[in-house]
Amino acid sequence: MIAEPISTLAELSPVYGVLSLPGGGEMVILALVMLLLFGAKKLPELARSLGESVGQFRKGKTEADLEAQLAEAKLKEARESAQKKSDVS
């Protein structure tokens, strides 16, 4: 008997359905719950601080990526110079 291929990601992982992104209805319910918990005056502050946090995270990620690329370039350069020295000897 030949096994059939897995056709959807949901069949691949039972956790996929739980971790999927919320749809429109879920977003409305989430917004209402947040409004009830924090109030109308606090929501703009929370959204602003969340936006700043995401911006700082992206900035840190970009800096880390650049540092990793620089380190990789230096390592490649060091390997090439070591290879040239060993070829000359």
Biopython code that builds the backbone (N, CA, C, O; Angstrom):
import numpy as np
from Bio.PDB.StructureBuilder import StructureBuilder

atoms = [
    (1, "MET", "N", (0.842, -1.165, 0.000)),
    (1, "MET", "CA", (0.000, 0.000, 0.000)),
    (1, "MET", "C", (0.899, 1.245, 0.000)),
    (1, "MET", "O", (1.852, 1.328, 0.775)),
    (2, "ILE", "N", (0.594, 2.191, -0.860)),
    (2, "ILE", "CA", (1.368, 3.421, -0.964)),
    (2, "ILE", "C", (0.695, 4.490, -0.118)),
    (2, "ILE", "O", (-0.513, 4.707, -0.211)),
    (3, "ALA", "N", (1.495, 5.153, 0.709)),
    (3, "ALA", "CA", (0.959, 6.211, 1.559)),
    (3, "ALA", "C", (0.701, 7.454, 0.722)),
    (3, "ALA", "O", (1.488, 7.792, -0.161)),
    (4, "GLU", "N", (-0.402, 8.128, 1.005)),
    (4, "GLU", "CA", (-0.722, 9.360, 0.288)),
    (4, "GLU", "C", (0.082, 10.505, 0.877)),
    (4, "GLU", "O", (0.312, 10.537, 2.086)),
    (5, "PRO", "N", (0.516, 11.449, 0.042)),
    (5, "PRO", "CA", (1.289, 12.588, 0.557)),
    (5, "PRO", "C", (0.418, 13.495, 1.415)),
    (5, "PRO", "O", (-0.799, 13.567, 1.247)),
    (6, "ILE", "N", (1.069, 14.175, 2.327)),
    (6, "ILE", "CA", (0.358, 15.117, 3.186)),
    (6, "ILE", "C", (-0.009, 16.322, 2.332)),
    (6, "ILE", "O", (0.863, 16.950, 1.732)),
    (7, "SER", "N", (-1.291, 16.644, 2.276)),
    (7, "SER", "CA", (-1.741, 17.684, 1.359)),
    (7, "SER", "C", (-1.799, 19.067, 1.990)),
    (7, "SER", "O", (-1.671, 20.067, 1.284)),
    (8, "THR", "N", (-1.985, 19.143, 3.281)),
    (8, "THR", "CA", (-2.089, 20.464, 3.903)),
    (8, "THR", "C", (-1.141, 20.555, 5.085)),
    (8, "THR", "O", (-0.716, 19.555, 5.663)),
    (9, "LEU", "N", (-0.834, 21.782, 5.412)),
    (9, "LEU", "CA", (0.054, 22.035, 6.541)),
    (9, "LEU", "C", (-0.613, 21.657, 7.854)),
    (9, "LEU", "O", (0.068, 21.275, 8.806)),
    (10, "ALA", "N", (-1.939, 21.758, 7.918)),
    (10, "ALA", "CA", (-2.668, 21.400, 9.131)),
    (10, "ALA", "C", (-2.517, 19.923, 9.440)),
    (10, "ALA", "O", (-2.482, 19.534, 10.608)),
    (11, "GLU", "N", (-2.428, 19.092, 8.404)),
    (11, "GLU", "CA", (-2.226, 17.663, 8.618)),
    (11, "GLU", "C", (-0.800, 17.374, 9.058)),
    (11, "GLU", "O", (-0.543, 16.381, 9.739)),
    (12, "LEU", "N", (0.113, 18.229, 8.673)),
    (12, "LEU", "CA", (1.519, 18.060, 9.001)),
    (12, "LEU", "C", (1.763, 18.259, 10.490)),
    (12, "LEU", "O", (2.537, 17.521, 11.099)),
    (13, "SER", "N", (1.110, 19.247, 11.074)),
    (13, "SER", "CA", (1.324, 19.557, 12.478)),
    (13, "SER", "C", (-0.012, 19.839, 13.149)),
    (13, "SER", "O", (-0.773, 20.682, 12.674)),
    (14, "PRO", "N", (-0.308, 19.155, 14.234)),
    (14, "PRO", "CA", (-1.566, 19.419, 14.920)),
    (14, "PRO", "C", (-1.592, 20.786, 15.589)),
    (14, "PRO", "O", (-2.666, 21.275, 15.938)),
    (15, "VAL", "N", (-0.450, 21.405, 15.774)),
    (15, "VAL", "CA", (-0.366, 22.703, 16.431)),
    (15, "VAL", "C", (-0.602, 23.833, 15.436)),
    (15, "VAL", "O", (-0.849, 24.966, 15.849)),
    (16, "TYR", "N", (-0.532, 23.555, 14.138)),
    (16, "TYR", "CA", (-0.627, 24.606, 13.133)),
    (16, "TYR", "C", (-1.916, 25.409, 13.251)),
    (16, "TYR", "O", (-1.884, 26.635, 13.156)),
    (17, "GLY", "N", (-3.036, 24.749, 13.455)),
    (17, "GLY", "CA", (-4.312, 25.446, 13.559)),
    (17, "GLY", "C", (-4.355, 26.381, 14.758)),
    (17, "GLY", "O", (-4.995, 27.432, 14.702)),
    (18, "VAL", "N", (-3.689, 26.014, 15.829)),
    (18, "VAL", "CA", (-3.679, 26.835, 17.028)),
    (18, "VAL", "C", (-2.794, 28.061, 16.829)),
    (18, "VAL", "O", (-3.116, 29.141, 17.325)),
    (19, "LEU", "N", (-1.700, 27.909, 16.121)),
    (19, "LEU", "CA", (-0.744, 28.996, 15.960)),
    (19, "LEU", "C", (-0.975, 29.834, 14.716)),
    (19, "LEU", "O", (-0.174, 30.724, 14.432)),
    (20, "SER", "N", (-2.039, 29.586, 13.962)),
    (20, "SER", "CA", (-2.284, 30.360, 12.752)),
    (20, "SER", "C", (-2.708, 31.783, 13.116)),
    (20, "SER", "O", (-3.127, 32.049, 14.243)),
    (21, "LEU", "N", (-2.596, 32.678, 12.163)),
    (21, "LEU", "CA", (-2.944, 34.073, 12.401)),
    (21, "LEU", "C", (-4.449, 34.240, 12.553)),
    (21, "LEU", "O", (-5.220, 33.545, 11.891)),
    (22, "PRO", "N", (-4.874, 35.158, 13.421)),
    (22, "PRO", "CA", (-6.309, 35.361, 13.616)),
    (22, "PRO", "C", (-6.933, 36.046, 12.400)),
    (22, "PRO", "O", (-6.284, 36.839, 11.719)),
    (23, "GLY", "N", (-8.194, 35.728, 12.143)),
    (23, "GLY", "CA", (-8.929, 36.334, 11.047)),
    (23, "GLY", "C", (-9.610, 37.613, 11.497)),
    (23, "GLY", "O", (-9.332, 38.126, 12.581)),
    (24, "GLY", "N", (-10.495, 38.123, 10.668)),
    (24, "GLY", "CA", (-11.175, 39.386, 10.960)),
    (24, "GLY", "C", (-12.037, 39.327, 12.204)),
    (24, "GLY", "O", (-12.008, 40.240, 13.029)),
    (25, "GLY", "N", (-12.809, 38.250, 12.343)),
    (25, "GLY", "CA", (-13.677, 38.118, 13.512)),
    (25, "GLY", "C", (-12.896, 38.035, 14.810)),
    (25, "GLY", "O", (-13.262, 38.650, 15.811)),
    (26, "GLU", "N", (-11.825, 37.274, 14.781)),
    (26, "GLU", "CA", (-10.998, 37.151, 15.986)),
    (26, "GLU", "C", (-10.343, 38.480, 16.345)),
    (26, "GLU", "O", (-10.190, 38.803, 17.523)),
    (27, "MET", "N", (-9.957, 39.253, 15.326)),
    (27, "MET", "CA", (-9.329, 40.556, 15.583)),
    (27, "MET", "C", (-10.327, 41.519, 16.239)),
    (27, "MET", "O", (-9.960, 42.278, 17.135)),
    (28, "VAL", "N", (-11.591, 41.486, 15.789)),
    (28, "VAL", "CA", (-12.617, 42.355, 16.383)),
    (28, "VAL", "C", (-12.846, 41.973, 17.840)),
    (28, "VAL", "O", (-12.934, 42.847, 18.702)),
    (29, "ILE", "N", (-12.943, 40.679, 18.122)),
    (29, "ILE", "CA", (-13.137, 40.224, 19.499)),
    (29, "ILE", "C", (-11.939, 40.605, 20.360)),
    (29, "ILE", "O", (-12.104, 41.048, 21.496)),
    (30, "LEU", "N", (-10.745, 40.436, 19.828)),
    (30, "LEU", "CA", (-9.538, 40.805, 20.559)),
    (30, "LEU", "C", (-9.510, 42.299, 20.854)),
    (30, "LEU", "O", (-9.137, 42.708, 21.954)),
    (31, "ALA", "N", (-9.903, 43.120, 19.877)),
    (31, "ALA", "CA", (-9.932, 44.573, 20.081)),
    (31, "ALA", "C", (-10.942, 44.950, 21.157)),
    (31, "ALA", "O", (-10.671, 45.822, 21.983)),
    (32, "LEU", "N", (-12.095, 44.306, 21.156)),
    (32, "LEU", "CA", (-13.104, 44.591, 22.184)),
    (32, "LEU", "C", (-12.630, 44.197, 23.577)),
    (32, "LEU", "O", (-12.850, 44.930, 24.542)),
    (33, "VAL", "N", (-11.983, 43.047, 23.682)),
    (33, "VAL", "CA", (-11.453, 42.615, 24.978)),
    (33, "VAL", "C", (-10.383, 43.589, 25.465)),
    (33, "VAL", "O", (-10.354, 43.938, 26.645)),
    (34, "MET", "N", (-9.511, 44.025, 24.567)),
    (34, "MET", "CA", (-8.481, 44.990, 24.967)),
    (34, "MET", "C", (-9.102, 46.316, 25.386)),
    (34, "MET", "O", (-8.636, 46.953, 26.331)),
    (35, "LEU", "N", (-10.143, 46.727, 24.689)),
    (35, "LEU", "CA", (-10.828, 47.961, 25.052)),
    (35, "LEU", "C", (-11.438, 47.850, 26.440)),
    (35, "LEU", "O", (-11.387, 48.800, 27.222)),
    (36, "LEU", "N", (-12.016, 46.693, 26.748)),
    (36, "LEU", "CA", (-12.598, 46.504, 28.075)),
    (36, "LEU", "C", (-11.533, 46.431, 29.163)),
    (36, "LEU", "O", (-11.730, 46.949, 30.262)),
    (37, "LEU", "N", (-10.405, 45.787, 28.860)),
    (37, "LEU", "CA", (-9.354, 45.628, 29.869)),
    (37, "LEU", "C", (-8.603, 46.926, 30.145)),
    (37, "LEU", "O", (-8.349, 47.267, 31.300)),
    (38, "PHE", "N", (-8.250, 47.645, 29.091)),
    (38, "PHE", "CA", (-7.361, 48.791, 29.267)),
    (38, "PHE", "C", (-8.062, 50.138, 29.172)),
    (38, "PHE", "O", (-7.536, 51.132, 29.673)),
    (39, "GLY", "N", (-9.203, 50.199, 28.559)),
    (39, "GLY", "CA", (-9.911, 51.460, 28.427)),
    (39, "GLY", "C", (-9.464, 52.215, 27.188)),
    (39, "GLY", "O", (-8.403, 51.943, 26.627)),
    (40, "ALA", "N", (-10.290, 53.169, 26.770)),
    (40, "ALA", "CA", (-10.030, 53.910, 25.535)),
    (40, "ALA", "C", (-8.818, 54.832, 25.653)),
    (40, "ALA", "O", (-8.160, 55.102, 24.648)),
    (41, "LYS", "N", (-8.514, 55.311, 26.833)),
    (41, "LYS", "CA", (-7.395, 56.251, 26.995)),
    (41, "LYS", "C", (-6.037, 55.552, 26.953)),
    (41, "LYS", "O", (-5.049, 56.146, 26.520)),
    (42, "LYS", "N", (-5.981, 54.305, 27.396)),
    (42, "LYS", "CA", (-4.712, 53.576, 27.448)),
    (42, "LYS", "C", (-4.338, 52.914, 26.123)),
    (42, "LYS", "O", (-3.156, 52.687, 25.863)),
    (43, "LEU", "N", (-5.322, 52.601, 25.284)),
    (43, "LEU", "CA", (-5.042, 51.880, 24.042)),
    (43, "LEU", "C", (-4.066, 52.610, 23.115)),
    (43, "LEU", "O", (-3.163, 51.966, 22.582)),
    (44, "PRO", "N", (-4.205, 53.923, 22.897)),
    (44, "PRO", "CA", (-3.210, 54.591, 22.041)),
    (44, "PRO", "C", (-1.790, 54.515, 22.613)),
    (44, "PRO", "O", (-0.825, 54.373, 21.861)),
    (45, "GLU", "N", (-1.663, 54.608, 23.925)),
    (45, "GLU", "CA", (-0.350, 54.481, 24.558)),
    (45, "GLU", "C", (0.224, 53.087, 24.334)),
    (45, "GLU", "O", (1.400, 52.933, 24.005)),
    (46, "LEU", "N", (-0.609, 52.089, 24.515)),
    (46, "LEU", "CA", (-0.159, 50.707, 24.322)),
    (46, "LEU", "C", (0.247, 50.467, 22.871)),
    (46, "LEU", "O", (1.266, 49.830, 22.602)),
    (47, "ALA", "N", (-0.553, 50.978, 21.941)),
    (47, "ALA", "CA", (-0.232, 50.801, 20.522)),
    (47, "ALA", "C", (1.073, 51.517, 20.167)),
    (47, "ALA", "O", (1.886, 50.992, 19.407)),
    (48, "ARG", "N", (1.267, 52.700, 20.711)),
    (48, "ARG", "CA", (2.487, 53.466, 20.449)),
    (48, "ARG", "C", (3.711, 52.735, 20.995)),
    (48, "ARG", "O", (4.729, 52.626, 20.311)),
    (49, "SER", "N", (3.615, 52.237, 22.219)),
    (49, "SER", "CA", (4.760, 51.540, 22.804)),
    (49, "SER", "C", (5.033, 50.226, 22.079)),
    (49, "SER", "O", (6.188, 49.826, 21.934)),
    (50, "LEU", "N", (3.979, 49.556, 21.625)),
    (50, "LEU", "CA", (4.157, 48.328, 20.849)),
    (50, "LEU", "C", (4.850, 48.639, 19.526)),
    (50, "LEU", "O", (5.745, 47.905, 19.107)),
    (51, "GLY", "N", (4.445, 49.716, 18.870)),
    (51, "GLY", "CA", (5.076, 50.123, 17.617)),
    (51, "GLY", "C", (6.543, 50.469, 17.807)),
    (51, "GLY", "O", (7.381, 50.097, 16.985)),
    (52, "GLU", "N", (6.859, 51.178, 18.884)),
    (52, "GLU", "CA", (8.257, 51.511, 19.172)),
    (52, "GLU", "C", (9.072, 50.250, 19.446)),
    (52, "GLU", "O", (10.216, 50.137, 19.004)),
    (53, "SER", "N", (8.492, 49.318, 20.162)),
    (53, "SER", "CA", (9.194, 48.071, 20.466)),
    (53, "SER", "C", (9.485, 47.279, 19.193)),
    (53, "SER", "O", (10.579, 46.742, 19.021)),
    (54, "VAL", "N", (8.493, 47.213, 18.305)),
    (54, "VAL", "CA", (8.702, 46.506, 17.042)),
    (54, "VAL", "C", (9.786, 47.204, 16.222)),
    (54, "VAL", "O", (10.622, 46.542, 15.608)),
    (55, "GLY", "N", (9.774, 48.534, 16.210)),
    (55, "GLY", "CA", (10.801, 49.283, 15.490)),
    (55, "GLY", "C", (12.193, 49.030, 16.043)),
    (55, "GLY", "O", (13.144, 48.858, 15.279)),
    (56, "GLN", "N", (12.320, 49.006, 17.362)),
    (56, "GLN", "CA", (13.619, 48.730, 17.980)),
    (56, "GLN", "C", (14.067, 47.302, 17.701)),
    (56, "GLN", "O", (15.254, 47.054, 17.490)),
    (57, "PHE", "N", (13.131, 46.367, 17.699)),
    (57, "PHE", "CA", (13.469, 44.982, 17.396)),
    (57, "PHE", "C", (13.999, 44.867, 15.971)),
    (57, "PHE", "O", (15.009, 44.207, 15.726)),
    (58, "ARG", "N", (13.308, 45.517, 15.031)),
    (58, "ARG", "CA", (13.754, 45.471, 13.633)),
    (58, "ARG", "C", (15.127, 46.118, 13.471)),
    (58, "ARG", "O", (15.976, 45.612, 12.739)),
    (59, "LYS", "N", (15.338, 47.238, 14.157)),
    (59, "LYS", "CA", (16.635, 47.914, 14.090)),
    (59, "LYS", "C", (17.738, 47.004, 14.635)),
    (59, "LYS", "O", (18.809, 46.896, 14.037)),
    (60, "GLY", "N", (17.476, 46.358, 15.758)),
    (60, "GLY", "CA", (18.456, 45.440, 16.341)),
    (60, "GLY", "C", (18.727, 44.250, 15.438)),
    (60, "GLY", "O", (19.867, 43.806, 15.308)),
    (61, "LYS", "N", (17.675, 43.738, 14.817)),
    (61, "LYS", "CA", (17.840, 42.617, 13.896)),
    (61, "LYS", "C", (18.682, 43.022, 12.691)),
    (61, "LYS", "O", (19.552, 42.267, 12.256)),
    (62, "THR", "N", (18.427, 44.206, 12.155)),
    (62, "THR", "CA", (19.204, 44.697, 11.013)),
    (62, "THR", "C", (20.670, 44.868, 11.394)),
    (62, "THR", "O", (21.561, 44.491, 10.634)),
    (63, "GLU", "N", (20.918, 45.438, 12.574)),
    (63, "GLU", "CA", (22.298, 45.610, 13.031)),
    (63, "GLU", "C", (22.990, 44.264, 13.222)),
    (63, "GLU", "O", (24.155, 44.106, 12.858)),
    (64, "ALA", "N", (22.285, 43.305, 13.785)),
    (64, "ALA", "CA", (22.865, 41.979, 13.990)),
    (64, "ALA", "C", (23.167, 41.309, 12.652)),
    (64, "ALA", "O", (24.200, 40.657, 12.503)),
    (65, "ASP", "N", (22.269, 41.466, 11.680)),
    (65, "ASP", "CA", (22.509, 40.901, 10.350)),
    (65, "ASP", "C", (23.743, 41.534, 9.702)),
    (65, "ASP", "O", (24.555, 40.839, 9.091)),
    (66, "LEU", "N", (23.876, 42.847, 9.838)),
    (66, "LEU", "CA", (25.034, 43.534, 9.262)),
    (66, "LEU", "C", (26.334, 43.084, 9.930)),
    (66, "LEU", "O", (27.344, 42.877, 9.258)),
    (67, "GLU", "N", (26.301, 42.935, 11.245)),
    (67, "GLU", "CA", (27.494, 42.466, 11.956)),
    (67, "GLU", "C", (27.859, 41.045, 11.538)),
    (67, "GLU", "O", (29.037, 40.716, 11.396)),
    (68, "ALA", "N", (26.844, 40.209, 11.342)),
    (68, "ALA", "CA", (27.100, 38.827, 10.910)),
    (68, "ALA", "C", (27.701, 38.810, 9.502)),
    (68, "ALA", "O", (28.614, 38.032, 9.227)),
    (69, "GLN", "N", (27.194, 39.660, 8.614)),
    (69, "GLN", "CA", (27.744, 39.742, 7.259)),
    (69, "GLN", "C", (29.182, 40.247, 7.286)),
    (69, "GLN", "O", (30.029, 39.750, 6.543)),
    (70, "LEU", "N", (29.464, 41.237, 8.140)),
    (70, "LEU", "CA", (30.826, 41.767, 8.256)),
    (70, "LEU", "C", (31.770, 40.700, 8.788)),
    (70, "LEU", "O", (32.880, 40.547, 8.278)),
    (71, "ALA", "N", (31.343, 39.964, 9.804)),
    (71, "ALA", "CA", (32.178, 38.902, 10.360)),
    (71, "ALA", "C", (32.413, 37.801, 9.323)),
    (71, "ALA", "O", (33.510, 37.249, 9.240)),
    (72, "GLU", "N", (31.400, 37.489, 8.546)),
    (72, "GLU", "CA", (31.543, 36.476, 7.504)),
    (72, "GLU", "C", (32.527, 36.931, 6.428)),
    (72, "GLU", "O", (33.332, 36.141, 5.935)),
    (73, "ALA", "N", (32.452, 38.208, 6.074)),
    (73, "ALA", "CA", (33.372, 38.745, 5.063)),
    (73, "ALA", "C", (34.807, 38.730, 5.582)),
    (73, "ALA", "O", (35.731, 38.402, 4.838)),
    (74, "LYS", "N", (35.000, 39.083, 6.850)),
    (74, "LYS", "CA", (36.342, 39.060, 7.432)),
    (74, "LYS", "C", (36.890, 37.643, 7.495)),
    (74, "LYS", "O", (38.069, 37.415, 7.222)),
    (75, "LEU", "N", (36.033, 36.690, 7.855)),
    (75, "LEU", "CA", (36.460, 35.296, 7.910)),
    (75, "LEU", "C", (36.839, 34.789, 6.523)),
    (75, "LEU", "O", (37.839, 34.088, 6.366)),
    (76, "LYS", "N", (36.048, 35.140, 5.527)),
    (76, "LYS", "CA", (36.348, 34.738, 4.151)),
    (76, "LYS", "C", (37.669, 35.344, 3.691)),
    (76, "LYS", "O", (38.474, 34.676, 3.042)),
    (77, "GLU", "N", (37.885, 36.608, 4.029)),
    (77, "GLU", "CA", (39.137, 37.283, 3.667)),
    (77, "GLU", "C", (40.327, 36.617, 4.348)),
    (77, "GLU", "O", (41.372, 36.430, 3.725)),
    (78, "ALA", "N", (40.176, 36.257, 5.622)),
    (78, "ALA", "CA", (41.260, 35.603, 6.354)),
    (78, "ALA", "C", (41.563, 34.233, 5.750)),
    (78, "ALA", "O", (42.727, 33.847, 5.637)),
    (79, "ARG", "N", (40.529, 33.504, 5.365)),
    (79, "ARG", "CA", (40.740, 32.192, 4.744)),
    (79, "ARG", "C", (41.463, 32.340, 3.405)),
    (79, "ARG", "O", (42.368, 31.564, 3.095)),
    (80, "GLU", "N", (41.064, 33.332, 2.616)),
    (80, "GLU", "CA", (41.703, 33.548, 1.318)),
    (80, "GLU", "C", (43.166, 33.934, 1.475)),
    (80, "GLU", "O", (44.020, 33.467, 0.721)),
    (81, "SER", "N", (43.458, 34.790, 2.458)),
    (81, "SER", "CA", (44.854, 35.180, 2.661)),
    (81, "SER", "C", (45.674, 33.997, 3.178)),
    (81, "SER", "O", (46.838, 33.849, 2.805)),
    (82, "ALA", "N", (45.088, 33.153, 4.029)),
    (82, "ALA", "CA", (45.789, 31.965, 4.509)),
    (82, "ALA", "C", (46.019, 30.987, 3.356)),
    (82, "ALA", "O", (47.064, 30.340, 3.281)),
    (83, "GLN", "N", (45.037, 30.886, 2.460)),
    (83, "GLN", "CA", (45.175, 30.012, 1.298)),
    (83, "GLN", "C", (46.284, 30.518, 0.375)),
    (83, "GLN", "O", (47.062, 29.727, -0.158)),
    (84, "LYS", "N", (46.352, 31.831, 0.190)),
    (84, "LYS", "CA", (47.401, 32.401, -0.666)),
    (84, "LYS", "C", (48.787, 32.180, -0.062)),
    (84, "LYS", "O", (49.750, 31.907, -0.778)),
    (85, "LYS", "N", (48.876, 32.301, 1.261)),
    (85, "LYS", "CA", (50.162, 32.083, 1.932)),
    (85, "LYS", "C", (50.595, 30.631, 1.811)),
    (85, "LYS", "O", (51.779, 30.353, 1.622)),
    (86, "SER", "N", (49.645, 29.696, 1.916)),
    (86, "SER", "CA", (49.985, 28.296, 1.825)),
    (86, "SER", "C", (50.323, 27.914, 0.373)),
    (86, "SER", "O", (51.119, 27.002, 0.149)),
    (87, "ASP", "N", (49.734, 28.594, -0.600)),
    (87, "ASP", "CA", (50.044, 28.341, -2.004)),
    (87, "ASP", "C", (51.447, 28.853, -2.357)),
    (87, "ASP", "O", (52.141, 28.252, -3.177)),
    (88, "VAL", "N", (51.856, 29.955, -1.740)),
    (88, "VAL", "CA", (53.186, 30.532, -1.998)),
    (88, "VAL", "C", (54.271, 29.675, -1.391)),
    (88, "VAL", "O", (55.355, 29.553, -1.962)),
    (89, "SER", "N", (54.001, 29.079, -0.243)),
    (89, "SER", "CA", (55.027, 28.289, 0.454)),
    (89, "SER", "C", (55.360, 27.006, -0.212)),
    (89, "SER", "O", (56.205, 26.257, 0.279)),
]
sb = StructureBuilder()
sb.init_structure("model")
sb.init_model(0)
sb.init_chain("A")
sb.init_seg("    ")
for serial, (resi, resn, name, xyz) in enumerate(atoms, 1):
    if name == "N":
        sb.init_residue(resn, " ", resi, " ")
    sb.init_atom(name, np.array(xyz, "f"), 0.0, 1.0, " ", f" {name:<3s}", serial, name[0])
structure = sb.get_structure()
